[in-house]
């Protein structure tokens, strides 16, 4: 359960952003920029311990 928590939080933030955008009838550019950056960081941090070797780490950084 704890391993999936960062992904659940990202999903909840995305749904909240969509709901707020629909209610307010205006785009939340800052919210989506933050969410994109946060999801990238979550993916990087959660997969870093699983990478083995310098080549795999460089590929993760590039991706």
C-alpha positions as CSV (number, residue, x, y, z in Angstrom):
1,X,0.0,0.0,0.0
2,X,2.7,2.5,0.9
3,X,4.5,1.9,-2.4
4,X,1.4,3.0,-4.3
5,X,0.8,6.1,-2.1
6,X,2.7,8.6,-4.3
7,X,0.7,7.5,-7.3
8,X,-2.6,7.7,-5.5
9,X,-1.7,11.3,-4.3
10,X,-0.9,12.3,-7.9
11,X,-4.2,10.8,-9.1
12,X,-6.2,12.7,-6.4
13,X,-4.4,15.9,-7.3
14,X,-5.2,15.4,-11.0
15,X,-8.9,14.7,-10.3
16,X,-9.1,17.7,-7.9
17,X,-7.5,19.9,-10.6
18,X,-10.0,18.7,-13.2
19,X,-12.9,19.3,-10.8
20,X,-11.8,22.8,-9.9
21,X,-11.2,23.7,-13.6
22,X,-14.8,22.5,-14.5
23,X,-16.3,24.5,-11.6
24,X,-14.3,27.7,-12.1
25,X,-14.5,27.7,-15.9
26,X,-10.9,28.9,-16.3
27,X,-7.7,27.0,-16.9
28,X,-5.3,26.4,-14.0
29,X,-2.0,26.5,-15.9
30,X,0.1,26.7,-12.8
31,X,-1.6,23.7,-11.3
32,X,-1.0,21.5,-14.3
33,X,2.7,22.6,-14.5
34,X,3.2,21.7,-10.9
35,X,1.4,18.4,-11.3
36,X,3.5,17.5,-14.3
37,X,6.7,18.3,-12.4
38,X,5.5,16.4,-9.3
39,X,4.6,13.3,-11.3
40,X,8.0,13.4,-12.9
41,X,9.7,13.6,-9.5
42,X,7.6,10.8,-8.1
43,X,8.4,8.5,-11.0
44,X,12.1,9.3,-10.7
45,X,12.3,8.9,-7.0
46,X,10.3,5.6,-6.9
47,X,12.2,3.9,-9.7
48,X,15.8,5.1,-8.8
49,X,16.4,2.3,-6.1
50,X,15.4,-0.3,-8.7
51,X,17.9,0.7,-11.3
52,X,21.1,-1.3,-11.6
53,X,24.1,0.1,-13.3
54,X,25.1,3.4,-14.7
55,X,23.5,2.8,-18.0
56,X,20.1,2.2,-16.5
57,X,20.4,5.3,-14.2
58,X,21.4,7.5,-17.2
59,X,18.4,6.1,-19.1
60,X,16.1,6.9,-16.2
61,X,17.5,10.5,-16.0
62,X,17.0,11.0,-19.7
63,X,13.5,9.6,-19.6
